[in-house]
């Protein structure tokens, strides 16, 4: 498949095009848009500064994820008291390991919103979230940029060469979004007191809020 089929524009649009695609692609929860493909294609050759590409990619993605985080943070207000009580042990777990979880989610190609939404619902510290996410996005962006600059697009093309119908990609995106939404609903409905009592009993302590 030609990369132009995935983008309505080419790398020639420059840094602004990357910033816009990466921001809006990262802003839509659970829907993986191919912003990293544009980042990879712009990293090939010497037309663009690699460090600038990394900063644009990392900062725009982090700002978008911060918006999702704050939306989840405020969304806690609509949770009923029963759900809040069920989530408290999970909140204590998140407060202790939230930074590590946010960093790993940002630095790896896993569905990061699956981590970020629960962090927001648990009212994790926004500043710590931003720092951890930005650090992770910088790491991931450097990995994509340096590999693409060194090896070209040879690592990506095998996954796209047999794709001839864009509807296949669109269907996959919708299915993925539904699965991630279901996962978040599951997080809200799980009995965390029962689950964490076996693995992290300290989360059941009402006085343990650190």
C-alpha positions as CSV (number, residue, x, y, z in Angstrom):
1,X,0.0,0.0,0.0
2,X,1.2,3.5,-0.8
3,X,1.6,5.7,2.3
4,X,-0.3,8.4,0.5
5,X,-3.4,6.2,0.9
6,X,-3.1,6.6,4.7
7,X,-2.5,10.4,4.6
8,X,-4.4,13.1,2.8
9,X,-1.0,14.8,2.4
10,X,2.7,13.9,2.1
11,X,5.8,14.6,4.2
12,X,6.3,17.8,2.2
13,X,3.8,19.6,4.3
14,X,6.5,19.7,6.9
15,X,6.6,20.0,10.6
16,X,3.1,21.6,10.8
17,X,1.5,18.6,9.1
18,X,3.2,16.3,11.5
19,X,2.1,18.3,14.5
20,X,-1.5,18.5,13.4
21,X,-1.8,14.8,12.5
22,X,-0.1,13.7,15.6
23,X,-2.1,15.9,17.9
24,X,-5.5,15.1,16.5
25,X,-4.6,11.4,16.0
26,X,-3.6,11.2,19.7
27,X,-6.6,13.2,20.8
28,X,-9.2,10.6,19.7
29,X,-9.4,8.0,22.5
30,X,-8.9,4.3,21.5
31,X,-8.6,5.0,17.8
32,X,-5.1,4.5,16.6
33,X,-4.4,6.9,13.7
34,X,-1.2,6.3,11.7
35,X,0.7,9.4,12.9
36,X,3.8,7.3,13.6
37,X,3.9,6.4,9.9
38,X,4.2,10.0,8.9
39,X,6.9,10.5,11.6
40,X,8.7,7.5,10.2
41,X,8.5,8.6,6.6
42,X,9.8,12.1,7.5
43,X,12.7,10.6,9.3
44,X,14.1,9.0,6.2
45,X,16.8,11.0,4.6
46,X,18.1,14.4,5.8
47,X,15.3,16.8,4.8
48,X,14.1,17.2,8.4
49,X,15.9,17.6,11.7
50,X,15.5,14.4,13.6
51,X,15.5,16.1,17.1
52,X,12.8,18.5,16.0
53,X,10.7,15.7,14.7
54,X,11.0,13.9,18.0
55,X,10.1,17.0,20.0
56,X,7.1,17.8,17.8
57,X,5.8,14.2,18.0
58,X,6.3,13.9,21.7
59,X,4.9,17.3,22.8
60,X,1.8,17.2,20.6
61,X,1.0,13.6,21.6
62,X,1.5,14.4,25.3
63,X,-0.7,17.5,25.1
64,X,-3.4,15.5,23.5
65,X,-3.1,12.7,26.1
66,X,-3.2,15.4,28.8
67,X,-6.6,16.5,27.5
68,X,-7.9,12.9,27.6
69,X,-6.5,12.6,31.1
70,X,-8.3,15.8,32.3
71,X,-11.5,14.7,30.6
72,X,-11.3,11.4,32.5
73,X,-10.3,13.3,35.7
74,X,-13.5,15.4,35.5
75,X,-15.5,12.4,34.4
76,X,-15.2,11.1,37.9
77,X,-17.9,13.5,38.9
78,X,-20.5,11.5,37.1
79,X,-19.5,8.2,38.8
80,X,-22.0,7.1,41.5
81,X,-20.8,6.5,45.1
82,X,-20.9,2.7,44.7
83,X,-18.5,2.9,41.8
84,X,-16.2,5.3,43.6
85,X,-16.1,3.0,46.6
86,X,-15.3,0.0,44.4
87,X,-12.5,2.0,42.7
88,X,-10.7,3.2,45.9
89,X,-8.3,0.3,46.2
90,X,-7.4,0.7,42.5
91,X,-6.8,4.5,43.1
92,X,-4.3,3.7,45.9
93,X,-2.5,1.3,43.6
94,X,-2.4,3.9,40.8
95,X,-1.1,6.6,43.1
96,X,1.9,4.4,44.0
97,X,2.7,3.1,40.5
98,X,1.0,5.6,38.2
99,X,4.2,7.3,37.0
100,X,5.7,4.0,35.9
101,X,2.5,2.9,34.2
102,X,2.2,6.2,32.4
103,X,5.8,6.1,31.2
104,X,5.6,2.5,30.0
105,X,2.3,3.2,28.2
106,X,3.9,6.2,26.5
107,X,7.2,4.6,25.6
108,X,5.7,1.4,24.1
109,X,3.2,0.9,21.3
110,X,0.5,-0.5,23.6
111,X,-3.0,1.1,23.7
112,X,-2.0,3.9,26.1
113,X,-5.5,5.2,26.7
114,X,-6.3,2.0,28.5
115,X,-3.9,3.2,31.1
116,X,-4.5,7.0,30.9
117,X,-8.3,6.9,31.3
118,X,-8.1,4.9,34.6
119,X,-5.4,7.2,35.8
120,X,-7.6,10.2,35.2
121,X,-10.6,8.6,36.9
122,X,-8.4,7.8,39.9
123,X,-7.4,11.5,40.1
124,X,-3.7,10.8,39.7
125,X,-1.4,13.8,40.0
126,X,-1.6,15.8,36.7
127,X,2.0,17.1,36.8
128,X,3.4,13.6,37.4
129,X,1.3,12.3,34.6
130,X,2.5,15.0,32.2
131,X,6.2,14.4,33.1
132,X,5.9,10.6,32.8
133,X,4.0,10.7,29.6
134,X,6.3,13.3,27.9
135,X,9.3,11.3,28.9
136,X,7.8,8.1,27.5
137,X,6.7,9.8,24.2
138,X,10.2,11.2,23.8
139,X,11.7,7.7,24.1
140,X,9.2,6.2,21.7
141,X,9.6,9.0,19.2
142,X,13.4,8.6,19.2
143,X,13.1,4.9,18.7
144,X,10.8,5.4,15.7
145,X,12.9,8.2,14.2
146,X,16.3,6.6,14.6
147,X,15.2,3.2,13.3
148,X,13.5,4.8,10.3
149,X,16.4,7.0,9.6
150,X,18.8,4.1,9.7
151,X,16.8,1.4,8.0
152,X,14.2,3.4,6.0
153,X,10.6,2.1,5.9
154,X,11.6,-1.5,5.4
155,X,10.2,-2.4,8.9
156,X,6.8,-0.9,8.2
157,X,6.2,-1.8,4.5
158,X,5.8,-5.6,5.1
159,X,2.7,-4.9,7.2
160,X,1.1,-2.7,4.6
161,X,2.1,-4.3,1.3
162,X,-0.8,-6.8,1.3
163,X,-3.4,-4.2,2.3
164,X,-5.3,-3.2,-0.8
165,X,-8.6,-2.0,0.7
166,X,-8.8,0.9,3.1
167,X,-12.1,-0.4,4.5
168,X,-10.1,-3.2,6.2
169,X,-8.1,-0.7,8.2
170,X,-11.3,1.3,9.0
171,X,-13.1,-1.8,10.3
172,X,-10.0,-2.7,12.4
173,X,-10.0,0.7,13.9
174,X,-13.7,0.5,14.9
175,X,-13.3,-3.0,16.3
176,X,-10.2,-1.9,18.3
177,X,-12.1,1.2,19.7
178,X,-15.0,-1.0,20.8
179,X,-12.6,-3.4,22.5
180,X,-10.8,-0.6,24.4
181,X,-14.1,1.0,25.5
182,X,-15.3,-2.4,26.8
183,X,-12.0,-2.7,28.7
184,X,-12.5,0.7,30.4
185,X,-16.1,-0.3,31.3
186,X,-14.7,-3.5,32.8
187,X,-12.2,-1.5,34.9
188,X,-15.1,0.5,36.3
189,X,-17.2,-2.6,37.1
190,X,-14.6,-4.8,38.6
191,X,-14.6,-5.5,42.4
192,X,-11.1,-4.1,43.1
193,X,-11.4,-4.9,46.8
194,X,-11.8,-8.5,46.1
195,X,-9.0,-8.5,43.4
196,X,-6.4,-6.5,45.2
197,X,-6.9,-8.2,48.6
198,X,-4.9,-11.1,47.3
199,X,-2.1,-9.2,45.6
200,X,-1.9,-5.8,47.3
201,X,-3.8,-5.9,50.6
202,X,-2.3,-2.5,51.6
203,X,-4.6,-0.9,49.0
204,X,-7.6,-1.8,51.3
205,X,-6.3,0.4,54.1
206,X,-8.4,3.5,54.2
207,X,-5.5,5.4,55.9
208,X,-3.1,4.5,53.1
209,X,-3.5,7.5,50.8
210,X,0.1,8.0,49.7
